[in-house]
Amino acid sequence: MPEGAIRFGTDGWRGRIADTYTFNSVRRCAQGFAAYLLRNHGEAPIVVGYDRRFGSEHFAAAAAEVLAANGFRVHLTEGATPTPAIALAVRDHGAVGAVNITASHNPATDNGFKVRDHSGAAIDPEGLKAIEAAIPDDLSGVRRIAWAEAESEGRITTFDAAPPYLAQLESLVTLGPIREAGLTVVVDSMWGNGAGFLARLIGGGRTQVLEVHAERNPIFPDMSRPEPIPPNVDAGLAFARQNAGDVVVITDGDADRVGLGDERGAFVDQLRVYALLAYYLLEVRGERGPIVKTLSTTSMLNKLGDRYGVPVFETGVGFKYVAPKMLEVGALMGGEESGGFAFRGHVPERDGILAGLYLLDLMVRTGKKPSDLLQAVFALVGEHFYDRIDTPLPADRRPATEAHLRAQRPETIGGLRVTGINTTDGTKYSLEDGGWLLVRFSGTEPLVRVYCETTEKARVDPILQQGLALLGLGR
């Protein structure tokens, strides 16, 4: 009997553990990826990694057995490993790609199957479609070798991805001044793969690193999911206030996204973080190069691009769009609204740990606190305000909701004139103040997201509420 269909979304496939996400479905995914790679690259090494979610190491072993049976030499991480470290391992091992067993920021009930190409980057949409099409309907189309046999024959080997990754980060950031700055750095790894890495990199000097949510706990206490946005970050921010933290660096479940808390324990949204990172690279380090952003992130980047004479390219949402564009244009950095940022000279993959190091280096080089750094950016581009609303939307309601949205042609939103509509990925309404409203259906979850950015705080909620009304979901 055919089993359930597997559909790849923005960044691979995710499902509910023991419902759609089973050992058999993971094996089918691995077979589809193997068929895709064999057709396009031939037999070669491949990397398999995983996160700290329930059963991830066992799901990774199941994927490794299938890949080994298809002729690949599997390099399996010996522990839960940050996604950017897996991307670096692809390059170091000369691999044709990677499988990463992770659901990133999803709730504890879920797990996932991410795929990466030979550069360690997200695979483009056409490649994802080809992988999906190659997934067999059931286990009769899956090749598999027993773990013990594969290991004894050298088809599966385990390795520690941390040392080369740590060395790579040390080559990108001068760590000594951060270690001796005397800061109190609170690190919230959200029970995920980033635990311990910043302490290893900047600990041992006058700077104190305090970790919270650093153990493995796959039910994710204190948060609904390991996503670095409120209210999931609230407990970590409270810990920082109680311990007089100078800054809070937050990484999501697989450590490819970053969140930030300032010296008062207040959350700094990821659009402002992207502006800070661009300011750091362009102004403080004096680097130049294109910037790639998704259409759901800040227009402050366009203003900074104009000021520093660098082009800014806009893509659809997801690193399956950002990474290829970064490689195409030789970008200085690329990023998205969710807090995933990638940087030139590293791997074409989001890295929350490196982004955190860059933010710390920005503080040390300028001698400024996070709130003062934001004011420095606002002095260049003006103050910007952002928020988003995620609304559950069952799959059977999506077609009617999409049709309702397509029928709308608003002339104003939140009292601002609509100056343009972009339907590249969702529906984005550009507004006369330089802000925007984006309505987008999630590619990984049964949700519709409504986002906005504007130059006056009082306009944020009216714009978001009108976005919901455009969907027929308003109050």
C-alpha positions, -999 to 999 in steps of 0.1 A, spaced: 0 0 0 13 35 -8 22 55 23 15 92 30 28 117 5 58 137 16 59 174 5 91 195 8 84 230 20 106 261 25 136 242 40 129 205 35 102 184 51 88 184 86 61 164 103 46 153 136 67 125 153 49 91 152 22 105 130 36 115 95 72 116 108 82 80 113 113 58 106 97 46 74 91 81 61 126 92 70 139 62 51 118 71 21 131 107 22 167 94 23 160 72 -7 146 101 -27 176 123 -18 200 94 -27 183 90 -61 185 127 -68 222 128 -59 231 97 -79 214 112 -109 231 145 -106 264 138 -89 272 101 -87 285 82 -57 305 103 -32 308 111 5 277 126 22 273 141 57 244 133 81 238 154 112 210 159 137 196 180 166 186 174 202 149 166 195 133 134 206 148 104 187 169 126 163 200 104 166 180 73 157 163 90 128 197 101 116 210 65 118 180 53 98 188 79 70 225 69 71 217 32 65 197 41 34 223 64 20 251 38 27 230 12 9 229 35 -22 267 36 -23 275 68 -4 302 70 22 283 84 51 300 108 76 276 109 106 281 135 133 288 119 167 265 143 185 239 170 180 256 195 158 247 231 147 234 233 112 263 257 101 289 231 114 272 205 92 274 228 62 311 233 69 316 195 72 302 191 37 330 213 23 357 197 45 347 162 35 343 170 -2 307 157 1 280 160 -24 255 172 2 240 166 36 210 154 55 202 172 87 176 156 110 160 187 126 128 206 128 147 238 137 122 261 155 91 239 153 73 227 184 86 197 204 61 174 187 78 177 153 110 166 136 124 173 101 146 163 72 167 191 58 189 186 27 219 206 16 239 206 -16 277 202 -23 285 237 -10 265 232 22 238 255 9 201 251 8 189 234 -24 170 256 -48 132 251 -54 136 230 -86 160 207 -68 136 202 -39 109 193 -64 131 168 -80 140 152 -46 103 151 -37 94 134 -70 121 107 -64 107 97 -30 92 62 -33 56 55 -23 65 28 2 95 9 16 96 -15 -14 115 12 -32 140 18 -4 175 3 -3 189 -3 32 219 -19 48 221 -29 85 241 -4 106 266 -30 119 274 -41 84 277 -6 71 300 4 99 322 -27 97 327 -21 60 335 16 65 304 28 47 293 48 78 318 66 100 312 90 129 331 122 134 332 153 156 322 184 135 330 209 163 368 214 161 370 226 125 339 247 130 353 264 160 386 270 141 366 285 112 349 310 136 382 320 151 395 328 117 365 352 111 364 371 144 393 383 166 381 367 199 408 381 223 392 415 228 358 399 233 372 375 259 388 404 278 361 430 275 346 422 309 311 417 295 284 396 311 271 376 281 239 356 286 235 328 261 201 311 256 205 281 233 168 272 237 177 236 247 194 233 212 226 225 194 242 259 201 248 251 238 284 255 249 298 269 217 300 306 226 314 296 261 342 277 243 349 306 220 349 336 243 351 321 278 382 320 299 389 357 303 373 387 319 341 382 300 316 360 318 294 337 298 261 326 315 242 299 298 205 291 302 184 263 286 217 246 277 208 210 285 191 185 263 154 186 270 132 177 240 100 190 255 114 226 256 103 239 290 98 277 293 88 280 256 63 267 231 90 261 206 128 269 202 122 299 180 141 331 191 111 355 193 87 364 222 73 348 242 98 319 237 127 342 247 110 357 278 125 333 304 160 338 290 155 376 290 143 374 326 174 354 335 195 381 320 178 409 340 183 389 372 220 384 364 228 419 351 236 407 316 251 432 292 236 414 262 216 383 255 225 360 225 198 335 216 201 307 192 173 285 179 171 247 181 196 240 154 216 272 160 212 286 125 191 316 137 200 343 162 179 365 186 192 394 206 184 410 240 198 443 250 214 454 283 180 459 299 169 424 290 146 438 263 141 419 230 156 433 198 136 421 168 154 403 140 149 431 114 168 455 137 194 428 142 199 426 104 204 463 103 229 461 131 249 433 113 249 453 81 261 484 100 288 463 116 302 450 83 298 482 63 306 509 88 327 492 115 347 467 94 346 488 62 336 458 40 317 461 8 296 438 -12 260 430 -22 234 423 4 206 397 -1 174 399 18 140 382 17 110 403 10 99 398 46 129 416 61 138 452 67 138 481 43 166 496 65 189 475 44 179 494 13 187 527 30 221 514 43 228 500 8 222 535 -7 244 551 19 274 528 15 270 522 -22 262 485 -22 234 468 -41 206 451 -22 188 421 -38 154 408 -26 143 372 -29 114 350 -18 112 337 18 136 309 27 173 302 23 165 280 -7 162 315 -24 188 334 -4 217 310 -7 216 306 -45 214 344 -49 243 349 -25 265 326 -45 253 342 -78 262 378 -67 291 371 -43 271 387 -14 287 402 17 257 388 37 223 373 32 194 370 57 158 367 65 132 380 89 134 348 110 169 357 122 189 335 98 220 353 85 249 340 63 282 358 57 309 360 30 340 340 37 321 314 57 295 288 44 264 297 24 243 288 53 227 306 82 248 307 113 233 320 146 266 315 165 287 335 141 260 362 140 261 363 178 299 367 177 297 395 152 272 413 174 295 410 204 324 422 183 303 452 173 298 460 209 335 457 218 348 476 188 325 505 193 323 504 231 285 508 229 256 489 244 230 473 221 205 501 227 231 528 218 240 508 187 204 508 176 203 546 180 234 549 158 217 529 131 185 549 134 205 581 131 214 569 96 181 554 84 154 565 107 135 544 133 116 514 121 90 492 138 81 456 130 58 429 142 40 398 128 10 377 136 9 340 129 -26 325 125 -34 288 123 -50 279 91 -62 243 84 -51 231 49 -87 227 38 -94 265 44 -63 277 26 -77 278 -10 -107 299 0 -85 322 21 -60 326 -8 -89 334 -32 -103 360 -8 -68 377 -6 -64 378 -44 -97 396 -47 -86 425 -25 -72 457 -40 -67 481 -11 -57 517 -19 -45 524 16 -33 502 45 -31 516 80 -39 551 66 -9 549 42 -12 548 5 -2 515 -12 26 523 -37 31 488 -51 22 451 -48 47 422 -51 34 387 -54 68 369 -57 62 350 -25 30 359 -8 15 393 -13 36 423 -2 21 458 -2 46 486 -3 35 517 16 42 554 11 64 557 42 88 531 29 72 504 51 53 474 40 27 447 48 33 411 38 7 383 38 23 349 33 11 313 37 38 292 55 56 265 35 63 243 65 33 247 89 -5 251 86 -2 289 93 -7 322 75 18 349 85 10 386 85 41 409 88 47 446 87 73 472 90 66 510 93 82 541 106 57 549 133 50 525 162 13 535 164 7 522 129 20 487 135 -12 471 149 -36 488 125 -15 476 96 -14 440 109 -52 440 116 -59 452 81 -37 424 68 -59 399 87 -90 416 72 -76 412 37 -76 374 44 -111 375 58 -97 367 93 -99 400 110 -114 407 144 
